[in-house]
Amino acid sequence: MKRILFLVLLCFASATFAAYPNGPLKMIVPFPAGGPTDVIARLISNKLGDALGQPVYVENKAGAHGAIGIQAGLAAPADGQTLVVVSIGTNGINPVLYKKLSYDVNNDFLPVSLLVTVPIVIVTRADAPYSDLAGLLAYARANPGKLTFASAGNGGSSHLVPEMFMMRSDIDMVHVPYKGSAPAISDVLAGQVNLMFDTLLTSTQHIQSGKLKMIATTTAKRLPAYPNVPTVAESGFPGFEASSWYGLEVKIGTPPEIVKRLSSEVAKIMKMPDIRARLDQLSTVAVGSSPEEFAKFQKAEQDKWAKVIQKGNIQPD
Protein backbone atom coordinates (compact mmCIF):
# COMPACT_ATOMS: atom_id res chain seq x y z
CA MET A 1 0.00 0.00 0.00
CA LYS A 2 2.82 2.41 0.91
CA ARG A 3 4.60 1.60 -2.34
CA ILE A 4 1.44 2.34 -4.34
CA LEU A 5 0.98 5.63 -2.51
CA PHE A 6 4.62 6.55 -3.17
CA LEU A 7 4.22 5.81 -6.88
CA VAL A 8 1.05 7.88 -7.05
CA LEU A 9 2.80 10.84 -5.40
CA LEU A 10 5.81 10.43 -7.68
CA CYS A 11 3.58 10.42 -10.75
CA PHE A 12 1.76 13.48 -9.44
CA ALA A 13 5.03 15.34 -8.86
CA SER A 14 6.27 14.37 -12.32
CA ALA A 15 3.05 15.52 -13.92
CA THR A 16 3.22 18.80 -12.04
CA PHE A 17 6.77 19.46 -13.22
CA ALA A 18 5.91 18.37 -16.77
CA ALA A 19 3.17 20.99 -16.79
CA TYR A 20 5.57 23.77 -15.81
CA PRO A 21 4.95 26.49 -16.56
CA ASN A 22 1.18 26.15 -16.37
CA GLY A 23 0.45 29.71 -17.45
CA PRO A 24 2.01 33.15 -17.91
CA LEU A 25 4.98 33.95 -15.66
CA LYS A 26 5.66 37.16 -13.76
CA MET A 27 9.10 38.73 -13.51
CA ILE A 28 9.21 41.27 -10.68
CA VAL A 29 11.60 44.20 -11.06
CA PRO A 30 12.09 46.04 -7.73
CA PHE A 31 12.90 49.32 -9.52
CA PRO A 32 11.12 51.80 -11.84
CA ALA A 33 10.36 51.12 -15.49
CA GLY A 34 13.00 52.37 -17.90
CA GLY A 35 15.92 51.93 -15.49
CA PRO A 36 18.88 49.56 -16.00
CA THR A 37 17.26 46.69 -14.07
CA ASP A 38 14.08 47.04 -16.09
CA VAL A 39 15.92 47.12 -19.41
CA ILE A 40 17.82 43.92 -18.61
CA ALA A 41 14.66 42.20 -17.32
CA ARG A 42 12.65 42.94 -20.46
CA LEU A 43 15.46 41.76 -22.69
CA ILE A 44 15.68 38.43 -20.84
CA SER A 45 11.93 37.98 -20.32
CA ASN A 46 11.12 37.91 -24.04
CA LYS A 47 13.60 35.12 -24.73
CA LEU A 48 12.66 33.20 -21.59
CA GLY A 49 9.02 33.30 -22.63
CA ASP A 50 9.92 31.78 -25.99
CA ALA A 51 11.94 29.04 -24.30
CA LEU A 52 9.21 28.14 -21.79
CA GLY A 53 6.29 28.42 -24.19
CA GLN A 54 4.49 30.93 -21.96
CA PRO A 55 4.69 34.73 -21.87
CA VAL A 56 6.83 36.29 -19.15
CA TYR A 57 5.41 39.62 -18.01
CA VAL A 58 7.60 42.21 -16.30
CA GLU A 59 6.03 43.92 -13.31
CA ASN A 60 7.74 46.94 -11.76
CA LYS A 61 7.36 47.28 -8.00
CA ALA A 62 9.69 50.08 -7.03
CA GLY A 63 10.39 51.65 -3.65
CA ALA A 64 12.28 51.33 -0.38
CA HIS A 65 15.62 50.58 -2.09
CA GLY A 66 14.11 47.50 -3.78
CA ALA A 67 12.40 46.12 -0.65
CA ILE A 68 8.85 46.46 -2.00
CA GLY A 69 9.61 44.31 -5.03
CA ILE A 70 11.48 41.73 -2.97
CA GLN A 71 8.53 41.49 -0.56
CA ALA A 72 6.17 40.97 -3.50
CA GLY A 73 8.30 38.04 -4.62
CA LEU A 74 8.22 36.61 -1.12
CA ALA A 75 4.42 36.82 -1.04
CA ALA A 76 4.06 34.79 -4.25
CA PRO A 77 3.66 30.99 -4.31
CA ALA A 78 6.84 28.91 -4.50
CA ASP A 79 5.95 27.41 -7.87
CA GLY A 80 8.40 29.06 -10.23
CA GLN A 81 5.69 31.16 -11.83
CA THR A 82 7.04 34.31 -10.18
CA LEU A 83 10.65 35.36 -10.73
CA VAL A 84 12.48 38.23 -9.05
CA VAL A 85 15.28 40.26 -10.61
CA VAL A 86 17.82 41.10 -7.92
CA SER A 87 20.83 43.40 -7.94
CA ILE A 88 24.00 44.37 -6.13
CA GLY A 89 21.83 46.70 -4.07
CA THR A 90 19.04 44.33 -3.05
CA ASN A 91 21.19 41.25 -2.50
CA GLY A 92 24.78 42.39 -2.14
CA ILE A 93 24.53 45.58 -0.08
CA ASN A 94 21.11 45.86 1.63
CA PRO A 95 21.47 42.62 3.65
CA VAL A 96 24.61 43.99 5.33
CA LEU A 97 23.66 47.69 5.37
CA TYR A 98 20.29 47.45 7.08
CA LYS A 99 20.07 45.96 10.56
CA LYS A 100 16.45 44.92 10.00
CA LEU A 101 14.80 43.80 6.78
CA SER A 102 11.39 42.20 6.42
CA TYR A 103 12.97 39.39 4.41
CA ASP A 104 16.19 37.38 4.25
CA VAL A 105 17.61 37.16 0.75
CA ASN A 106 19.83 34.25 1.75
CA ASN A 107 17.08 32.10 3.24
CA ASP A 108 13.81 33.28 1.67
CA PHE A 109 14.94 32.94 -1.94
CA LEU A 110 16.82 30.53 -4.19
CA PRO A 111 19.45 31.78 -6.67
CA VAL A 112 18.69 30.89 -10.27
CA SER A 113 21.39 32.67 -12.25
CA LEU A 114 23.68 35.67 -12.29
CA LEU A 115 22.49 37.45 -15.43
CA VAL A 116 24.99 40.21 -16.14
CA THR A 117 27.73 42.29 -14.58
CA VAL A 118 28.04 46.01 -15.32
CA PRO A 119 31.46 47.69 -15.27
CA ILE A 120 31.92 50.62 -12.88
CA VAL A 121 34.13 53.42 -14.16
CA ILE A 122 35.54 56.62 -12.71
CA VAL A 123 34.32 59.52 -14.81
CA THR A 124 34.93 63.25 -14.62
CA ARG A 125 34.36 66.25 -16.86
CA ALA A 126 36.45 66.38 -20.00
CA ASP A 127 38.16 69.58 -18.79
CA ALA A 128 39.13 68.20 -15.37
CA PRO A 129 42.77 68.91 -14.38
CA TYR A 130 43.60 65.18 -14.25
CA SER A 131 43.32 62.46 -16.89
CA ASP A 132 44.46 59.38 -15.02
CA LEU A 133 44.32 57.90 -11.54
CA ALA A 134 47.78 59.18 -10.61
CA GLY A 135 46.70 62.71 -11.48
CA LEU A 136 43.48 62.32 -9.49
CA LEU A 137 45.39 61.13 -6.42
CA ALA A 138 47.91 63.97 -6.71
CA TYR A 139 45.08 66.51 -6.96
CA ALA A 140 43.26 65.01 -3.97
CA ARG A 141 46.38 65.11 -1.81
CA ALA A 142 47.22 68.65 -2.85
CA ASN A 143 43.65 69.77 -2.18
CA PRO A 144 42.52 67.85 0.91
CA GLY A 145 38.75 67.86 1.45
CA LYS A 146 38.01 69.68 -1.84
CA LEU A 147 37.46 66.72 -4.16
CA THR A 148 33.78 65.70 -4.36
CA PHE A 149 32.12 62.60 -5.73
CA ALA A 150 28.47 62.13 -6.67
CA SER A 151 26.43 59.02 -5.98
CA ALA A 152 22.99 57.77 -6.90
CA GLY A 153 22.15 57.57 -3.20
CA ASN A 154 23.56 56.80 0.22
CA GLY A 155 24.57 53.14 0.60
CA GLY A 156 24.45 52.24 -3.09
CA SER A 157 27.32 50.92 -5.20
CA SER A 158 28.19 54.41 -6.48
CA HIS A 159 28.72 55.36 -2.83
CA LEU A 160 30.43 52.22 -1.49
CA VAL A 161 32.91 51.70 -4.34
CA PRO A 162 34.53 55.13 -3.86
CA GLU A 163 34.45 54.56 -0.11
CA MET A 164 36.42 51.37 -0.68
CA PHE A 165 38.80 53.28 -2.95
CA MET A 166 39.39 55.97 -0.31
CA MET A 167 40.22 53.27 2.23
CA ARG A 168 42.81 51.76 -0.11
CA SER A 169 44.29 55.05 -1.36
CA ASP A 170 44.18 56.98 1.93
CA ILE A 171 42.65 60.07 0.31
CA ASP A 172 39.60 62.03 1.43
CA MET A 173 36.73 62.93 -0.88
CA VAL A 174 33.40 64.51 0.01
CA HIS A 175 30.32 62.41 -0.74
CA VAL A 176 27.42 64.20 -2.47
CA PRO A 177 24.40 61.86 -2.63
CA TYR A 178 21.56 62.27 -5.13
CA LYS A 179 18.24 60.54 -5.69
CA GLY A 180 19.28 58.49 -8.68
CA SER A 181 22.06 58.30 -11.28
CA ALA A 182 20.57 60.85 -13.68
CA PRO A 183 20.76 63.91 -11.39
CA ALA A 184 24.13 62.76 -10.06
CA ILE A 185 25.78 62.53 -13.46
CA SER A 186 24.08 65.77 -14.53
CA ASP A 187 25.89 67.67 -11.79
CA VAL A 188 29.19 66.04 -12.75
CA LEU A 189 28.59 67.24 -16.31
CA ALA A 190 27.73 70.70 -15.01
CA GLY A 191 30.89 70.83 -12.91
CA GLN A 192 29.02 71.01 -9.61
CA VAL A 193 30.70 67.76 -8.48
CA ASN A 194 34.15 66.58 -9.49
CA LEU A 195 33.61 62.94 -10.36
CA MET A 196 31.51 59.81 -10.06
CA PHE A 197 32.09 56.07 -9.83
CA ASP A 198 29.28 55.28 -12.25
CA THR A 199 28.14 52.21 -14.15
CA LEU A 200 29.33 52.25 -17.73
CA LEU A 201 25.73 51.55 -18.74
CA THR A 202 24.62 55.04 -17.69
CA SER A 203 27.84 56.92 -18.54
CA THR A 204 28.52 55.54 -22.02
CA GLN A 205 26.64 58.19 -23.98
CA HIS A 206 28.48 61.02 -22.21
CA ILE A 207 31.85 59.32 -22.66
CA GLN A 208 31.20 58.78 -26.35
CA SER A 209 30.05 62.38 -26.79
CA GLY A 210 33.29 63.63 -25.22
CA LYS A 211 31.59 65.41 -22.33
CA LEU A 212 33.02 62.97 -19.79
CA LYS A 213 36.37 61.25 -19.66
CA MET A 214 36.99 57.88 -18.11
CA ILE A 215 40.14 57.84 -16.01
CA ALA A 216 39.95 54.25 -14.73
CA THR A 217 37.73 51.21 -14.45
CA THR A 218 37.16 49.17 -11.28
CA THR A 219 36.82 45.89 -13.18
CA ALA A 220 39.38 43.11 -12.79
CA LYS A 221 40.55 43.51 -16.40
CA ARG A 222 40.58 46.32 -18.94
CA LEU A 223 37.39 46.71 -20.94
CA PRO A 224 37.64 45.49 -24.56
CA ALA A 225 35.82 48.61 -25.79
CA TYR A 226 38.27 50.87 -23.92
CA PRO A 227 41.64 49.10 -24.08
CA ASN A 228 43.60 52.27 -23.27
CA VAL A 229 41.81 52.90 -19.98
CA PRO A 230 43.66 51.19 -17.10
CA THR A 231 42.04 49.44 -14.17
CA VAL A 232 42.32 50.70 -10.60
CA ALA A 233 44.01 47.39 -9.76
CA GLU A 234 46.86 47.88 -12.23
CA SER A 235 47.24 51.53 -11.20
CA GLY A 236 48.73 50.73 -7.82
CA PHE A 237 45.89 48.92 -6.04
CA PRO A 238 46.21 45.21 -6.76
CA GLY A 239 43.09 43.16 -6.09
CA PHE A 240 40.76 46.16 -6.27
CA GLU A 241 37.63 45.04 -8.13
CA ALA A 242 33.97 46.02 -8.15
CA SER A 243 31.11 45.75 -10.61
CA SER A 244 27.40 46.26 -10.50
CA TRP A 245 25.29 43.18 -11.31
CA TYR A 246 21.82 41.72 -11.80
CA GLY A 247 20.54 38.20 -11.15
CA LEU A 248 17.42 36.08 -11.10
CA GLU A 249 15.88 34.32 -8.08
CA VAL A 250 12.73 32.47 -7.02
CA LYS A 251 11.07 31.93 -3.67
CA ILE A 252 12.43 29.26 -1.35
CA GLY A 253 10.50 26.01 -1.71
CA THR A 254 10.39 26.15 -5.50
CA PRO A 255 11.01 22.59 -6.77
CA PRO A 256 14.69 22.05 -7.64
CA GLU A 257 13.72 20.72 -11.09
CA ILE A 258 12.13 24.08 -11.90
CA VAL A 259 15.13 26.03 -10.59
CA LYS A 260 17.44 23.88 -12.69
CA ARG A 261 15.35 24.34 -15.81
CA LEU A 262 15.15 28.11 -15.38
CA SER A 263 18.91 28.32 -14.85
CA SER A 264 19.55 26.16 -17.91
CA GLU A 265 17.29 28.26 -20.12
CA VAL A 266 18.86 31.51 -18.89
CA ALA A 267 22.36 30.15 -19.60
CA LYS A 268 21.29 29.42 -23.18
CA ILE A 269 19.76 32.87 -23.56
CA MET A 270 22.92 34.61 -22.37
CA LYS A 271 24.89 32.87 -25.13
CA MET A 272 22.58 33.96 -27.95
CA PRO A 273 24.41 36.25 -30.43
CA ASP A 274 21.61 38.82 -30.56
CA ILE A 275 21.42 39.00 -26.77
CA ARG A 276 25.18 39.39 -26.45
CA ALA A 277 25.18 42.08 -29.14
CA ARG A 278 22.45 44.02 -27.35
CA LEU A 279 24.20 43.66 -23.98
CA ASP A 280 27.42 44.93 -25.57
CA GLN A 281 25.48 47.99 -26.71
CA LEU A 282 24.31 48.44 -23.12
CA SER A 283 27.90 48.14 -21.84
CA THR A 284 27.06 45.06 -19.80
CA VAL A 285 28.69 41.62 -19.66
CA ALA A 286 26.54 38.50 -20.15
CA VAL A 287 27.07 35.76 -17.56
CA GLY A 288 24.40 33.07 -17.14
CA SER A 289 25.67 31.10 -14.12
CA SER A 290 24.50 28.02 -12.27
CA PRO A 291 22.47 28.48 -9.04
CA GLU A 292 25.48 27.29 -7.02
CA GLU A 293 27.82 29.76 -8.70
CA PHE A 294 25.39 32.60 -8.13
CA ALA A 295 24.98 31.70 -4.45
CA LYS A 296 28.76 31.74 -3.97
CA PHE A 297 29.10 35.03 -5.83
CA GLN A 298 26.32 36.65 -3.78
CA LYS A 299 27.92 35.59 -0.49
CA ALA A 300 31.29 37.00 -1.58
CA GLU A 301 29.64 40.32 -2.47
CA GLN A 302 27.95 40.55 0.92
CA ASP A 303 31.25 39.84 2.69
CA LYS A 304 33.04 42.50 0.61
CA TRP A 305 30.54 45.29 1.25
CA ALA A 306 30.07 44.38 4.91
CA LYS A 307 33.75 45.21 5.49
CA VAL A 308 33.44 48.56 3.71
CA ILE A 309 30.25 49.47 5.58
CA GLN A 310 31.75 48.54 8.94
CA LYS A 311 35.10 50.26 8.40
CA GLY A 312 33.49 53.38 6.95
CA ASN A 313 30.73 53.44 9.61
CA ILE A 314 28.22 53.91 6.80
CA GLN A 315 24.63 54.32 7.90
CA PRO A 316 21.51 53.94 5.71
CA ASP A 317 19.19 56.86 5.08
Secondary structure, 3 states (H helix, E strand, C coil): CHHHHHHHHHHHHHHHHHCCCCCCEEEEECCCCCCHHHHHHHHHHHHHHHHHCCCEEEEECCCHHHHHHHHHHHHCCCCCCEEEEEEHHHHHHHHHHCCCCCCCCCCCEEEEEEEEEEEEEEEEECCCCCCCHHHHHHHHHHCCCCCEEEECCCCCHHHHHHHHHHHHHCCCCEEEECCCHHHHHHHHHCCCCCEEEEEHHHHHHHHHHCCEEEEEECCCCCCCCCCCCCECHHHCCCCCCCEEEEEEEEECCCCHHHHHHHHHHHHHHHCCHHHHHHHHHCCCEECCCCHHHHHHHHHHHHHHHHHHHHHCCCCCC
